[in-house]
Amino acid sequence: MVHKQVKKAVIPAAGLGTRFLPATKAMPKEMLPIVDKPTIQYIIEEAVASGIEDILIVTGKGKRAIEDHFDSVPELEQTLIEKGKSEFLALVEETTNINIHFIRQSKPMGLGHAVLQAKAFVGDEPFVVMLGDDIVQAEVPCTRQLIEQYERTESSIIGVQPVSSDVTHRYGIVDLQESLESGLHKVASFVEKPAPGTEPSNLAILGRYLFTPQIFKYLETQEAGTGGEIQLTDAITRLNEMQRVFAYEFDGKRYDVGEKLGFIQTTLEFALNRSDLREDVLKMMTQLLKEQKTVESTL
């Protein structure tokens, strides 16, 4: 029997974005731009580049701007046509030619609960979950890497990378059972945000998951865990007891845009990687460093 292809993605986008207040009081954090593109668009582009055909974005109150961004704007498009701005027209149209669906998470009850909202959309197919706080730059898109591992194992695959021990308490951490070839690991358990010094490894779950539809059986019965929320990590642990779940160390550079310093770093690096901005940004940074040193010398 040929296994079903992975063609669906779920992007949870219902979080309040409190780390970026007051900016996120009226603007979804997923719409905060890295240079000139909203963070969620990078996630969508990775999905499309990985062969995903249908995308469900799980939103909440105050997230209408996400829907508007991926909708057509005839007035804007016509104005750009009339003014001969074909380059900008292409940028606008590339966000509307994607099969995107939306559903609301009525209450902020955790990541596991957000993923559960996708049950009807997913049906009996394997699917990926992509978190908007993590942008991954890789030669082979991160999601495509997970799909390739699924095609080998026909099992759920969790994307991981090593992190430093001082930040393991911020992530779901995998407790390894056995390391296999090419970055694939069998997992004994998954630990959500372990207390400092208690982490079973330094391999952290970093915003990319591929699940068989059986995950919904465990999400539906999952009790609240850390933070009083329905934790996806807890449901994965239960799934792993009945059906093998693998951790895969994906290739690529991961950017954390879910906190301020990571967001600033990502913006700077992405700007430096653009030929139209690199030279001016380097000049600006050099000038800022000189000015800062001058200020420090007077203190």
N, C-alpha and C positions, 0 to 999 in steps of 0.2 A: 504494500500500500504506500503510495506516494504521500509524504507529509504535506500539510498545507503551507503555502508560502506566506511570508510575513509582509502584509500590505497595509496594515493599520497602525497608527500611532496615537497615543494619548498624551496630551501636554497639560498637566495640572497648572492652572494659573489663577487660583482663587485666593492666594495668600494676601495678607494685608500690607506687606512691605513696610513694616514698622521701622526697620533699620534705616530707611531712607526718608523718614518724615523730616520736614513737612512736605517734601516734594511729592510724596505718594499720597497725600491727603486727598487730592482730586485726580491724580494720574496713576494708572496701574504701573507697578514697578517693572512689569514686563515691557512697558513702552518707553522706559528710560533708554536713551540712545547711546550706543557705542559709536562715537564720531557722528554719523548721520543715519544710522540704522537701528531701529528698536531691537533690544536684546532678543525678544521672542522671534524676530525674523531670522536670526542666525540659527535658531533651533529648527524652524520650519525648513530652511534651506538645507540643513543637514539631513532632515527626514526625506526630502524630495531626492537629494543626491544619493540616498541609500536605497531608493526604489520604493519608498512608501507612497501609496496612492490616495489614502483617505486619512485625514487627521481630525481628531476630536480635541478641542480645547475646553477644559473644564474651568469655567469662570465663576465669579461671585459678584456681589454688589459693587458698583463703581468700576466695572471692567469693560464698559461699552466701547471704550476707545480701541480695544483690541479688535472687536468685531468691525468697527469702522475702518480700521487700518487695512484689513484684508477684504474690504468691500470695494466695489468700483465707485469712482467719483466722476460722473459724466461731465459735470461743469469744469472741473479741473483738467480733465483729459482733453476736452474741446479747446480750452484756453491754450494749453500747451501745443496742440495741433496748429491752431491759428497763428501762434507766435513762432512756429517752426522749431520748438525745443524738443526735438525727437529723443535726445539723450535722457531728459527728465521724464518724458512720456514712457520710455522703456522702464525706468525705475519704478514708476507708479504702476504700470501694467503687470510687472512681474510679481506683485503681491496679490493680484486678483485672479490669476490663472491657476489656482490651487484648490483642490477639493477639500474645503475646511468646514467642519461642523462645530456647533457650540452647544454646551449644556451648562446649567448653573448648579453649583454646590450651594444649597440653601443655607447651610451653617458651616462655619470653619471647624470641622471636626477631625482634621488631620489628613495627612497624605493618603493613608489607606482608604479613608472614606471618599476622598476625591477620586481615586482610581476606581472605586466601586461604582461611581456614577457612569462609568463607561461600559458596564456589563451588556446592556442592550446593543450598543454600538459595535462591540467586539464580537458578540455571539460566540461561536465555537471555534474561533480562529486564534492563532498565536498573535501577539501584538507587542509593540514596544511602548515603554513609558519614558518620556524625555522631560527632565526638569529644566526650567528656564534659568536657574541660577548658575548653570554650568554650560559654558561654551567650550567646545573642543575643536581645535585646529589639528587636522590630521590628513595625511596623504590619502588614506582610505577612510571615509567618514566613520566616526565612532559607531554609529548605529549600524552601518553596513558590516563592521567587524563583528558585532554581536549576532547579526543575522547569519553570517557565515559560520559562526560557532554553533548556532542553533541547527543549521542544516547538517552539521556533523553529528550532533548529540541528540537532537529532537527533544531537548530539555530546556527549561528556563535558564537564562544566562544573566548574571548580574555584572555590570561593568565596574571594575575597581582599579585603583592605582594606589601606590604607597604614599602616605602622608607622614609628616613629622609627628613625633610622640606628643608634642605640646598641643596638638589640635585634634587628636583622635576623639576627644570627648564631644566634638561637634558633629560627628558622623556616625552612620551605621558601619560597624567594623565586622569583618568576617573572621570566624574562628576556623582555621584551615584543618581539614582532615587529611588531605593528600594532594600534593602538587603533581600535575600531569605535564604533558608536553606543551610547549609554545604558549605559556602564560595561562593555561587552564587549570583550575583547582577544584577539587571536591571540597565541600564545605560541611563542617560539623554543625555550626550554628551561626546565626547572625545576631550581633549585639548592638542595640540602638543606643548611641551616645554613652559609652561606658565611662565611668568615673575615672579621672586621671590616675594612671598607674595600674588600672585593671584591664586595659585593652588586651585582647587575645592575640592581636597582630597589628601591623601598621597598614593593612590593606583596607582602604575606605571605599564605601559605595559612593560613586561620584555621578549621580544624576542620570544614568542610563541603565535601563532594565529591559529584558525581553522575557515575556511570560507566556506560558501555555494558559489557556482559559480556565484551568482548574484553580488558579489563584483566587477567583471570585468566590469559590466555595468557602475559602478561609477568611476572606475579607468580610463576607456576610455574617460570620459568627465571631469575628475578632472583637475581644473586649478592649476597652481603652487601656493604653499603656502609658509610656513616658509623656508627661505634660497633660495627662488626661485626654489624649487624643488617640484615635485609631491609627496605630503605626503600621505602615507598610512592611517594615522590617520584621515585625512580630508575625505577620501573616506569611511572609516568605519562610521564616523558620519552621512554621507548621507545615507548609507545603513541602519543605525539604525532608520532612519525616516520612512523607508518603510517596514523594516523587522527586527524584534527584534534581537539585538546583546547583548549577556550577557558577563559580566566580571566574571572570576573565579579565586579565590585566590588558586593557586596550592600549594601543599605540596612539600617541598624539599629546599635544600640550593642552591641558585643561585650565581654563580661566574661571575663577570664582567671582561672578558678578553679583553675588547675593550679599556682599558686605562692601563697605565704602572703599577700603584700601584696595581690594581686589578689583573693584569697578574702575577706580582711577588707573591702576596698573594696566588693565585691559584696554582702556581708552587710549592710553599713551602708546602701548605696543601696536595696537591696530592702526593708529595714526602713522607711526613710524614705518609700518609695512606698506603704506600707500605712497606711490611715486608722486602724487600731486600734493602731498602734505609733508613728506619726510624732511626735506631740507628746511622748510620754515619752522617745523616743530623742533628740530634740533637746535636751530638758532634761538628760538624762544626759550628752550630749556637751558641752554648755555647762558643766556642773558639772566634768567631767573636765578641760576646758581651764583653768578657773579654778584647780583644784587643782594642775595641772601648772605653771602660771605661778608659783604660790606656792612650789612646791618649787624651781623654777629661780632664783627671787629670793633664796633662802637659800643657794645654792651659791656 
